[in-house]
Amino acid sequence: MKIGYARVSTGLQNLDLQEDSLNKFGCEKIFTDHMSGTKSNRPELDTAIDFVRSGDTLVVW
């Protein structure tokens, strides 16, 4: 299974391009975060990593 992860920094940005690309690549589940790149804590990235199982691929846009 392909698992996707996308992030945007500001409220002015949106995830549409990233989510479209991840869907076209075949990601069956996509996790997203809305937070600054200066933050080291990314809750949805942590959730995605916990979700991935042996044989899965984590795809980051």
C-alpha positions as CSV (number, residue, x, y, z in Angstrom):
1,M,0.0,0.0,0.0
2,K,1.2,3.5,-0.8
3,I,0.7,6.0,2.1
4,G,1.0,9.7,1.3
5,Y,2.1,12.7,3.4
6,A,1.8,16.4,2.5
7,R,2.3,19.6,4.4
8,V,1.7,23.3,3.8
9,S,3.1,26.1,5.9
10,T,0.5,28.8,6.0
11,G,-3.2,29.3,5.9
12,L,-2.8,30.9,2.4
13,Q,-1.5,27.7,0.9
14,N,-3.6,24.7,0.1
15,L,-3.0,21.0,-0.3
16,D,-4.8,20.5,-3.6
17,L,-1.7,20.1,-5.9
18,Q,0.0,17.8,-3.4
19,E,-3.0,15.6,-2.8
20,D,-3.8,15.3,-6.5
21,S,-0.2,14.2,-7.1
22,L,-0.3,11.7,-4.3
23,N,-3.6,10.3,-5.6
24,K,-2.3,10.0,-9.1
25,F,0.8,8.2,-7.8
26,G,-1.6,5.6,-6.2
27,C,-1.6,6.6,-2.6
28,E,-4.6,4.9,-0.9
29,K,-4.3,7.0,2.3
30,I,-3.0,10.5,2.7
31,F,-2.0,12.3,5.9
32,T,-1.7,16.1,6.0
33,D,-0.3,18.8,8.3
34,H,-0.8,22.6,8.2
35,M,2.2,24.0,10.0
36,S,5.4,25.9,9.6
37,G,8.5,24.1,8.4
38,T,10.3,25.4,11.4
39,K,8.2,23.2,13.7
40,S,9.8,19.8,14.4
41,N,6.6,18.3,15.7
42,R,4.3,17.1,12.8
43,P,1.5,15.1,14.3
44,E,0.1,13.7,11.1
45,L,3.6,12.7,9.9
46,D,3.9,10.7,13.1
47,T,0.5,9.2,12.5
48,A,1.5,8.2,9.0
49,I,4.7,6.6,10.2
50,D,2.7,4.6,12.8
51,F,0.2,3.6,10.1
52,V,2.8,2.2,7.7
53,R,3.3,-1.5,7.8
54,S,6.0,-3.8,6.4
55,G,5.8,-3.7,2.6
56,D,4.1,-0.3,2.5
57,T,5.7,2.8,0.9
58,L,5.5,6.2,2.5
59,V,5.4,8.8,-0.2
60,V,6.2,12.4,0.7
61,W,5.4,15.2,-1.8
